[in-house]
Amino acid sequence: MMIVHDGRKEIKAELTGRLQFIAVSPSDLPTVGDWVTIHVLDDGEFAVVHEVMPRRSVVVRKAAGSVVEEQLIAANVDVAFIVQACDMDFNLRRLERYLAAVRTGNVRPIILLSKSDVISPDELQHFVDDIHTIEPFLPIVPFSNNDPDQLASIEGLLEEGKTYCLIGSSGVGKSTLVNRLIGSEKLKTSAIREKDGKRKHTTTSRQLIVLKNKAVLIDTPGMREFGAVGIESGLQETFLEIEILAEDCKFGNFSHTVEVGCALLATIETGELEASRLNEFLKLKRESARNEMSLADKRKKDRSLGKLYKRILDEKKDRR
């Protein structure tokens, strides 16, 4: 069972058997933010989903766990608000992972630094400077859910008819931000534990909310892991300076870890490039390629299995 919106109200819905049958992978099924064709029944109280319309953008990660499978976080998103908290959550390496993923899906990122009221202005500026060290022109908006003026600055970013997605770890304040923007406690939140500053995230599914100005906001559960799969194009944009330096490296597409005379390693020695940033780039590139290869094998097997099912059904029809 799922919920669809017909432009006037929310309706409970389910997929047709045909749509479930022809789906090769979970990414072929509807996700939050999708446009679908429906048949409304029971005086508007129930609907059947017949088709998923082509997507113009997606936010995708490798599904959690050991099995390599794509998990669609949201579809048809214009802007991804990547939320990192200023208290215990700020992590440049995780931020790079998010940036590469959303850009691969044709989504524009904006960084929200939540809980800016728990640190000093100098500490906040240090976080901003750290981010601009890796990307000088990346939009960054610090805010506190307790500051109406800062919340208004975020509200001013939300344009009518556009879709925005909140991405971040558990407890960074995403659901609280949504509640502040809609003016009600629609999404549940939980208290932060004093001993470690962590909170149990109470958003267990992705939720789409239409705001008063007709902008659309998607809240997502906190994700402990955000596995990389097929993010090559996003890596090139997120690690642009490394891609440019690699073009001048005589070792081409090698590991850039031990080769004597490697142009990338030379920039680390001179301080032009941080070793941690290069390591993260190489790690993401290997992880993405490995997962994409496993996913390609799985898709091939799923397509073969789908053809087998279709042949069996056709044979049954012929015998009737």
Buried (B, 14 or more C-beta within 10 A) or exposed (E): EBEBBEEEEEBEBBBBEEBEEEBEBEBEBBBBBBBBEBEBEEEEEBBBBEEBEEBEBBBBBBBEEEEBBBBBBBBBBBBBBBBBBBBBBBEBEBBBBBBBBBBBBBBEBBBBBBBBBBBEEEEBEEBBEEBEEBBEEBEBBBBBBEBEEBBEEBBEBBEEEBBBBBBBBBBBBBBBBBBBBBEEEEBEBEEBEEEEBBBEBEBEEBBBBBBEEEBBBBBBBBBEEBBBBBBBEBBBBBBEBBEEBBEEBEBEEEEBEEBEEBBBBEBBEEEEBBEEBBBBBBBBBEBBBBBBEBBEEBBEEBEEEBEEEEEEEEEEEEEE
